[in-house]
Amino acid sequence: MKSVNPKNEYIPLDLKISVRRDTLRLISEMARDMGISINEVFSFLAEDSVIDLELLDNLNNVEIPNKCSLDDLKNEMLKKKLC
C-alpha cells in the first residue's frame, strides 16, 4: 500500500490472531486469487481500515467516553460532519 507520507516504511510484526473458519477460508481464497500470501492480505486489510485516519486533523484531542447514548453519538458525529 502506498502512504501519503513518504517517510512511512513497512515494519514487520509477528501477530497471533483468531478468526472464524469461514473467514480464514475467504481470506485464503482472496490471497490465492490475488497471488499473494495471507499475511499480505491481512496487511492490506489493516492499512485500508485506517488509511482515512491520516487525513483527519489531530486525533490527540479526541476523547472517548466510557459510555454514551445513541443520541449523543449521533450528535457528535453530526458536529464532526462524519455522517
DADABEL-V433998 format. One record per residue. N is the residue number from 1. RES is the residue in three letters. SS is DSSP state (H for helix, E for strand, C for the rest). PHI is phi in whole degrees, -180 to 180 (none if undefined). D_CENTER is the distance of its C-alpha to the mean C-alpha in Angstrom with 2 decimals. Layout:
n={N & N}
res={RES & RES}
ss={SS & SS}
phi={PHI & PHI}
d_center={D_CENTER & D_CENTER}
//
This chain:
n={1 & 2 & 3 & 4 & 5 & 6 & 7 & 8 & 9 & 10 & 11 & 12 & 13 & 14 & 15 & 16 & 17 & 18 & 19 & 20 & 21 & 22 & 23 & 24 & 25 & 26 & 27 & 28 & 29 & 30 & 31 & 32 & 33 & 34 & 35 & 36 & 37 & 38 & 39 & 40 & 41 & 42 & 43 & 44 & 45 & 46 & 47 & 48 & 49 & 50 & 51 & 52 & 53 & 54 & 55 & 56 & 57 & 58 & 59 & 60 & 61 & 62 & 63 & 64 & 65 & 66 & 67 & 68 & 69 & 70 & 71 & 72 & 73 & 74 & 75 & 76 & 77 & 78 & 79 & 80 & 81 & 82 & 83}
res={MET & LYS & SER & VAL & ASN & PRO & LYS & ASN & GLU & TYR & ILE & PRO & LEU & ASP & LEU & LYS & ILE & SER & VAL & ARG & ARG & ASP & THR & LEU & ARG & LEU & ILE & SER & GLU & MET & ALA & ARG & ASP & MET & GLY & ILE & SER & ILE & ASN & GLU & VAL & PHE & SER & PHE & LEU & ALA & GLU & ASP & SER & VAL & ILE & ASP & LEU & GLU & LEU & LEU & ASP & ASN & LEU & ASN & ASN & VAL & GLU & ILE & PRO & ASN & LYS & CYS & SER & LEU & ASP & ASP & LEU & LYS & ASN & GLU & MET & LEU & LYS & LYS & LYS & LEU & CYS}
ss={C & C & C & C & C & C & C & C & C & C & C & C & C & C & C & C & C & C & C & C & H & H & H & H & H & H & H & H & H & H & H & H & H & H & C & C & C & H & H & H & H & H & H & H & H & H & H & H & H & H & H & H & H & H & H & C & C & C & C & C & C & C & C & C & C & C & C & C & C & H & H & H & H & H & H & H & H & H & H & C & C & C & C}
phi={none & -95 & -105 & -66 & -95 & -67 & -77 & -66 & -139 & -79 & -121 & -69 & -126 & -96 & -118 & -121 & -128 & -118 & -134 & -69 & -57 & -64 & -64 & -63 & -62 & -65 & -67 & -64 & -64 & -59 & -61 & -63 & -63 & -88 & 71 & -130 & -84 & -61 & -58 & -67 & -61 & -62 & -62 & -62 & -63 & -64 & -66 & -63 & -73 & -119 & -59 & -71 & -64 & -63 & -85 & -76 & -64 & -49 & -90 & -66 & -92 & -81 & -104 & -111 & -73 & -66 & -159 & -157 & -81 & -61 & -65 & -60 & -63 & -61 & -63 & -65 & -66 & -67 & -62 & -86 & 58 & -91 & -143}
d_center={12.77 & 14.62 & 13.68 & 15.57 & 16.84 & 19.27 & 19.58 & 16.22 & 16.99 & 15.61 & 16.07 & 16.68 & 15.46 & 17.28 & 15.25 & 16.83 & 14.94 & 16.56 & 15.93 & 18.54 & 21.06 & 20.31 & 16.60 & 17.78 & 20.40 & 18.13 & 15.83 & 19.16 & 20.52 & 17.64 & 18.19 & 21.91 & 21.86 & 19.88 & 22.04 & 19.39 & 18.69 & 16.45 & 14.93 & 14.14 & 12.53 & 10.15 & 9.66 & 9.08 & 6.62 & 4.51 & 5.63 & 5.51 & 2.31 & 3.77 & 7.02 & 8.79 & 8.82 & 11.21 & 13.44 & 13.99 & 17.06 & 17.41 & 15.11 & 17.71 & 19.85 & 17.51 & 19.14 & 17.66 & 20.69 & 21.50 & 22.17 & 22.90 & 24.46 & 22.95 & 25.17 & 23.98 & 20.33 & 21.54 & 23.70 & 21.08 & 18.79 & 21.95 & 22.89 & 19.66 & 19.96 & 16.51 & 18.27}
//
